[in-house]
Amino acid sequence: MAKTNIKHYELIGLFLIFVGATWFGYGIYATLLAALRLLMANVALPTGKELLFVPIFYGLGAVLVTLGKIELSEMRPGKPKKA
């Protein structure tokens, strides 16, 4: 197996950013879907339960992206200098 210089917390940070962005994207999708259902005629209106998912996905996505950025804040560009 190839040896890499990525640390475990960096990998976790990248994973958290990926998952957070995915959840945030699903929140945007749910928002647009609910707005489209409001605009279309003869379609059932979104219920309160469907509209509750929108802030949950936005909030959870933002929290996960922020946690991922905190994990990656310890990364320094370039090679470490030997003393």
N, C-alpha and C positions, 0 to 999 in steps of 0.2 A: 504494500500500500504506500502511496506517495506521502511524503511528509510535508505538511503545510505549516505556515507560521500563524495561522488563525487560531485564536484562543477560544475556549468554550463560551465565555460570556459574549464574545463578539458574534459568534454563531447564533446564540440565543437572541441577541439584539437584532440581528438581521431577520431572524424568523419572526420576532414580535412585530417588526415594521411591516413585513410581508402580510402577516395575518391581520394586523390593524388596517392596512390599506385595503385588503380584501373586504373586511367588514364595513369600512367606510364606503367602498364602492357599492356594496349591496344596499346600504342605506340610501345612496343616491338612486339606485335602481328602484327601490321600494317607493321612494318619494315620487319619482316620475310615473310609476305605475299607478299610484293612488291619484295623482293629478290627472292622468289620462282617463281614469275611470270616472272622475268627477265631470270631465268635459264631454264624454261620450253619452249619447242619448240611449235610452232603453237598456242600460247596464246597471246592475246593482251598485249602490253607493258603498264606499269603503266603510267598514264598521269601525268602532272605536278600538277594537283589538288589533286590526291591521294598522291603524294610525299610531298605535302605541309602539309598534316595532321600529318605526322610523327613528325616534330619538334614542332608542336603545342601541341601534346599530351605529349611529353617528357617535354617541358617547363612548361606547366600548371601542370603536375603531380609533377614536382620538386618544383614548387612554393607552391602548396598546402601542400606537405609534410613538407616543411620548415616552413610554417605558423603554421601547427599543432605542430611542435616541439617547436616553440616559445610559443604557448599557454600552452604546457605541461612543459615548463622549470620552471614554478613557483611551480610545484608539488614537495613536499618534501616527501621522504619515511618515513614511521613510523608514530606513533601517535604524535600529538603536545604535548609538555611538558607544564604542568600547572605550573605557577609561584607561 
